């Protein structure tokens, strides 16, 4: 019996995913547990295994399409099996044929930049703009057919019909690469432009001229990060404290441990201990009140080529230094390879972000809700330090704590930060 393949939910906050590549062609054999397609979420790129065995009878959603979770993307069954009923269920609801067509509302049109003479303005209705974004049609050069020159939905549909035929993934690749599809020769079926055609065209694309803008689409991981960081600043009462830490003893501790652990491991271990000492910083605001947790799920930010992800070391409060180091290294490796499981980047109670390797002395990070705080770590640099009335040179690191003032007052936040400093300047208390 044929079965629907749906867009799977990968993580609590996932609402949609983008199909990057089908690994089995339509009509090909599907084996349960074997890779079926690659998808991109707001967090990472992941390969999804087939939940059933059979023949891939129909690919409902093509490469490059963004699909809401639980929506049908393909159908697997026996060769020749009738899947019309499943396809009908998967199809979007058809409009009522008796209903009058929606009318454009030029007076509510949105102003957009024009490509004509200086000072010229152009307008587009919200519906037309939405359709242009769905079909990836550039509307700045389209002449509107409404009486006042406003671009309406019909104009977008006509422009889309006249555009070069290309697969959704080829269109997405063209958007990202800045390659106009009009100049790409298609090698797909009936001359359709495929992704490889766009890549070849991009390789031959000349360097941008002076003053030319390099625009990258705001989508996927970049868009989710932008939305969540803005929402964090809108919702939380973010405040910050800063402190300087002498790292002489940490350096000695690493030497004593034969450098089997890194500086970030010792900073993370000190942070976990300080969170257990000051649970005010290990808290979450709930409908019932402030939940101060007696466990630490430490998020450690990892920079990726196209964004940022925060793998979470669960149960860090019960780990030894070496256990924490090994777990953090394994998660960071999986993050860079795009192999993190949803539970490995969810459920954090506090986050550590280290940009010292990029030469930053200090920086202020944005809180990752619903956590109460995030600790930003700068580089370790030799600096002059006053010691008993004389100036000496010592390795110093600066820490910046961002915290949600709704959950934590300034004094306990300062005490937490001072405790991290105490542990790092006296690492024998940790070891």
Secondary structure, DSSP 8 states (H G I E B T S, - for coil): --EEEE----STT--EEEEEEESS-TT-EE-TTSEEEEEE-SS-EEEEE-SS-EEEEEE-S-TT-EEETT-EEEEEESTT---HHHHHHHS-----TTS------GGG-EEE--SSSTT--EEE-HHHHHHHHHHT---TT----STT--B-HHHHHHHHHHS--B-HHHHHHHHHHT--GGG----SGGG-B-HHHHHHHHHT-----TT--------HHHHHHHHHHHHHHHHS-EEEEEEEEE-HHHHHHHHHTTT-S-HHHHHHHHHHHHHHH-GGGSEEE-SSSEEE-SS--EEEEEEETTEEEEEEETTGGG--HHHHHHHHHHHHHHHHTT---GGGSS--SEEEEE-GGGT-S-------TTSSEEEEEEEEEEEEEEETTEEEEEEEEEEEEEEETTT--HHHHHHHHHHHHHHHHTGGGT-
